[in-house]
Amino acid sequence: MGNMPGMAYRCANDPHWTMEFVSQGCTELTGHPPEDLVGSRRAAYADLIHPEDRQGVWDQVQSA
């Protein structure tokens, strides 16, 4: 996955979108290395979603 542009991830369906796996591409997209996001060690993925959009994202994913 290191050659793939963008970011691959696997996360829990919880309010923080707790990351279980994050590819190296996340650094370029988020400014955080993977180890910061896995397990929400230094940053929760939910915190990267604009505050005004968080509830809408949650609702849409839950309805899907």
TORKOL-4160 file (C-alpha; in steps of 0.2 Angstrom, whole numbers, padded with zeros to 4 digits, m for minus):
64
<pt num="1" X="0000" Y="0000" Z="0000"/>
<pt num="2" X="0015" Y="0011" Z="0001"/>
<pt num="3" X="0014" Y="0015" Z="m0018"/>
<pt num="4" X="m0004" Y="0019" Z="m0017"/>
<pt num="5" X="m0008" Y="0038" Z="m0018"/>
<pt num="6" X="m0020" Y="0043" Z="m0004"/>
<pt num="7" X="m0024" Y="0034" Z="0012"/>
<pt num="8" X="m0031" Y="0017" Z="0016"/>
<pt num="9" X="m0038" Y="0014" Z="0033"/>
<pt num="10" X="m0048" Y="0003" Z="0044"/>
<pt num="11" X="m0058" Y="0011" Z="0059"/>
<pt num="12" X="m0070" Y="0006" Z="0072"/>
<pt num="13" X="m0088" Y="0012" Z="0070"/>
<pt num="14" X="m0087" Y="0023" Z="0086"/>
<pt num="15" X="m0089" Y="0042" Z="0088"/>
<pt num="16" X="m0070" Y="0045" Z="0087"/>
<pt num="17" X="m0068" Y="0034" Z="0072"/>
<pt num="18" X="m0054" Y="0025" Z="0081"/>
<pt num="19" X="m0041" Y="0019" Z="0068"/>
<pt num="20" X="m0035" Y="0001" Z="0068"/>
<pt num="21" X="m0024" Y="0003" Z="0053"/>
<pt num="22" X="m0018" Y="0018" Z="0043"/>
<pt num="23" X="m0007" Y="0018" Z="0028"/>
<pt num="24" X="0008" Y="0030" Z="0026"/>
<pt num="25" X="m0002" Y="0041" Z="0014"/>
<pt num="26" X="m0011" Y="0049" Z="0029"/>
<pt num="27" X="0004" Y="0060" Z="0033"/>
<pt num="28" X="0002" Y="0069" Z="0017"/>
<pt num="29" X="m0017" Y="0071" Z="0018"/>
<pt num="30" X="m0018" Y="0074" Z="0037"/>
<pt num="31" X="m0002" Y="0080" Z="0043"/>
<pt num="32" X="m0001" Y="0066" Z="0055"/>
<pt num="33" X="0010" Y="0050" Z="0054"/>
<pt num="34" X="0000" Y="0034" Z="0055"/>
<pt num="35" X="0006" Y="0030" Z="0073"/>
<pt num="36" X="m0003" Y="0046" Z="0079"/>
<pt num="37" X="m0020" Y="0040" Z="0072"/>
<pt num="38" X="m0019" Y="0022" Z="0076"/>
<pt num="39" X="m0029" Y="0019" Z="0093"/>
<pt num="40" X="m0031" Y="0038" Z="0093"/>
<pt num="41" X="m0014" Y="0040" Z="0101"/>
<pt num="42" X="m0011" Y="0058" Z="0097"/>
<pt num="43" X="m0026" Y="0063" Z="0087"/>
<pt num="44" X="m0043" Y="0055" Z="0084"/>
<pt num="45" X="m0049" Y="0054" Z="0066"/>
<pt num="46" X="m0065" Y="0062" Z="0071"/>
<pt num="47" X="m0055" Y="0078" Z="0076"/>
<pt num="48" X="m0050" Y="0079" Z="0058"/>
<pt num="49" X="m0068" Y="0081" Z="0052"/>
<pt num="50" X="m0074" Y="0099" Z="0052"/>
<pt num="51" X="m0084" Y="0102" Z="0068"/>
<pt num="52" X="m0099" Y="0108" Z="0058"/>
<pt num="53" X="m0098" Y="0092" Z="0048"/>
<pt num="54" X="m0095" Y="0079" Z="0062"/>
<pt num="55" X="m0114" Y="0075" Z="0066"/>
<pt num="56" X="m0119" Y="0074" Z="0047"/>
<pt num="57" X="m0104" Y="0062" Z="0043"/>
<pt num="58" X="m0109" Y="0051" Z="0058"/>
<pt num="59" X="m0127" Y="0051" Z="0053"/>
<pt num="60" X="m0124" Y="0047" Z="0035"/>
<pt num="61" X="m0112" Y="0032" Z="0039"/>
<pt num="62" X="m0125" Y="0025" Z="0052"/>
<pt num="63" X="m0139" Y="0026" Z="0040"/>
<pt num="64" X="m0128" Y="0017" Z="0027"/>
